[in-house]
Amino acid sequence: MPRMEHGFERAISEIFSGFLIGVLIQILSEIKIVPYNIHDYILSLKLIEFLGLVSLVYVTPYWGTGYLIGWLFGVYIMAKAGLLGISELIFYFVIPLIVLLARFAKL
């Protein structure tokens, strides 16, 4: 069963990859070498990112408690580094925190 360190590693990798995709989208939208319909691709990437967030919210209740704690710790570090906006912070931190608190309330 995945433990705290696995949740921490996943949080860091998920947020870092999301950050890199955001940078890629920004670069592609600013350079003129790309096709004129690049905005369609950017919209597609943003839709895929949103679907990833929705699936994250869906599977969070099934994570183990240690995994959730590790995830929250990793998200906290990435937020302190300035790599998360408010919408990402809500999805990546607040929703898993609510799941964790609900789990502790059942004890």
N, C-alpha and C positions, 0 to 999 in steps of 0.2 A: 504494500500500500504506500502510495506517495506520502512523503512526510514534509516537514516544514521547509527543509532546504530545497526540495523539489518545487514547492510553491514559489519560493523566493526566486529560484532560477527562471521559472516560467514567467513570472511577472516582469523581471528585468528583460528577458528576451522578447516578450510580446510588446512591451512598451518601446524598446529600442528599435525593433523592426517596424513598428508603427511610425516612429519618429523618422526612420530612414525613408519609408514610403512617402511620408509627408514632404520631406526634403526633395525627393525625386519628383513628386508632383509639382512642387514649386519651381524646380529647375526646368522641367519640361514645359510648364506654362509660360515661362519667361523667355526661352530661347526661340529663335525664329526658324531654326533648321527643321523642326518637326512639321508634320502635315498640318494643314489648316484645320482639320477636325480633331485636333488634340484635346479639345474641351470635352468631346464625347468620351475619350479614353479616361480623362481625369474624372468625369462624372461616374464612369464605370468603376474606377478604383475606389472612389468615395463610397459608392453603393456597396462594394465588397467589404470595405472597412466597417460600414454600418452593420452589415449582416454578421460580421465577426463579433461585433459588440453585442448584438442581440443573442447570438449563440452563447457568448460568454455568460450573459445574465441567466440564460436558461440552464446552463450546466453548473453554475456556482453552488446551488444547494446540495449537489451530489459530491462535492469535494470534502475530503476529510478536514477535521478541525485544525490539525497541524499544518496541512497544506494551505488552508485559508490564512492562518496566521503568517506563514512565510510569504504568501502572496501579498498580504497587506503591508508587511514590512518592506518588501521590494517596491511596491507602489509608492510607499511613503518616501523612500530614498529617491526614486525617480521624480517625484513631485518636488522635493526639496532642491533637486538639481535643476528645476525649471523646465523639465521635459514634458509636463502635462498641463493642458489647459483645463478650464473648469468643467467642461463637458466630459472630457476623458477622466477627470478626477471623480466625477459622479459615477460613471460606469465602472471604473477600475477600483475605486476605494469604497465609496459609500454603499453601493449595493452589496458587495461581499461583506462589508462590516455589518450591515443589517442582517444578512444571513447568519453571520457568526453570533451576533447578539441574540437572535431568535433561537439559535441552537443552545446557547447558554441559558436562556430563559426556560427552556424545556427541562433542564436538569433539576 
